[in-house]
Amino acid sequence: MTEPFDVVVVGAGPAGIATALALNHVGAAVALAGPPPPTTALPRPETRTAALLTNSVDFLKHLGVWDRLAPDAAPLTAIRIVDASRSLLRSPDISFEARELGLETFGFNIANTALNAVLYDRAREVIPHVVPETIKTVDLDDDQATLTLGTNEQLLARLVAGADGRRSVCRQTANIETRDWRYEQSAIASSFRHSLPHEGVATELHREGGSVTSVPTPDSQTSSLVWVCSSAEAKALMDQDETRFAASLQEHFDETLGVISDVGPRACFPVAGLTAKQLAANRTALVGEAAHIMAPIGAQGLNLGLRDAAALADCVADALRHGRDPGGPHVLAQYVRARQLDVLSRTIGVDLLGRSLLTTLVPVQLARSAVLTGLKTFAPLKRLVMQAGLAPPANLPRLMRPIETMPA
């Protein structure tokens, strides 16, 4: 193109592809640049799943991909939290059920591989400019951005949507600093079979040093697993054979899911956090893990990135409607206002919950126990907390509102 794109989205993970699809949906001239999902087995298999909350599902419906994803998605009807620690101040077990909010589900769990493949296929169908290449450099000036591919071809853009992950080239080029931290923990992602059906219930076992979480899959007797623990314990668990690892799981879940067997491939990841000190600057808006990374607690990470995508689409749509530069300061400021409270509140909340499982301080344990006891005994407060977990503190972006409530 001799004219710049309205937006070039850098990064073809789920948040990046969703951003490109949302921008295309609102009429922006958009290009998506990034390596496509792998079509062959990787040395380290992709074992993770994504728990998509209700507004994320509505977003995917607007983007025209949910019908393809639904067969691979498992409904999440309840979340059960169990204090599996050895603390003298153990918290009561508590279940959060979707029906308490008048909902059928809190959302759906789906394998990352299925999500990425369907999103990318949809992008190739509806976006004229999908470039399966890595962006090597980004050059910014007052009027536009010039993005150079690994092939030395170039793309011009009025706005760069940086969805290129933890080591974001877009973020570095825009001179946006980050705050990074580590928890000295690792997360093991896998799957396993169990003799009792999960019935759509995700179970979080909170224990010293982390949590063990099972999340339903479409097979009623198979769950995905996220096991957060110290890095040393994670290494020992990864060294176990399948039989011993299943036995370790059985020790924690006891008879909750019956007899555990058939552990799937395992992958281990460091648990760390990152927040960008600015969500947008210098013709660049950050999306997904380029803007924020948090511990795998409470299904917040990808849902937060999808809200970034939908909010950016709102901002760009408003700019184009009023003849504004989509990469100009006004639009970037609008995006920051739309996202900063949601990102900040989720980041702090997940960090505090994660650290509460690491501490041995009695006052912290007492406070955590008191909070869960209060939620269990006071239904209005419990409903309020569930609603806050499902939706951002500000208005939902337009593409995340249920289709039946959208104006004609």
Secondary structure as UniProt FT lines:
FT   STRAND          5..10
FT   HELIX           14..25
FT   TURN            26..27
FT   STRAND          30..33
FT   STRAND          49..53
FT   HELIX           54..62
FT   TURN            63..64
FT   HELIX           66..69
FT   HELIX           70..72
FT   STRAND          73..76
FT   STRAND          78..83
FT   TURN            88..89
FT   STRAND          94..97
FT   HELIX           98..101
FT   STRAND          107..111
FT   HELIX           112..126
FT   STRAND          129..131
FT   STRAND          135..140
FT   STRAND          145..149
FT   TURN            150..151
FT   STRAND          154..162
FT   TURN            166..167
FT   HELIX           169..173
FT   TURN            174..175
FT   STRAND          178..194
FT   TURN            199..200
FT   STRAND          201..207
FT   TURN            208..209
FT   STRAND          210..216
FT   TURN            220..221
FT   STRAND          222..230
FT   HELIX           231..239
FT   HELIX           242..253
FT   TURN            254..257
FT   STRAND          260..261
FT   STRAND          267..276
FT   STRAND          280..281
FT   TURN            282..283
FT   STRAND          284..286
FT   HELIX           288..290
FT   STRAND          292..293
FT   TURN            298..299
FT   HELIX           301..321
FT   TURN            322..323
FT   TURN            326..327
FT   HELIX           329..356
FT   TURN            357..358
FT   HELIX           362..377
FT   HELIX           379..390
FT   HELIX           398..400
FT   HELIX           403..405
//
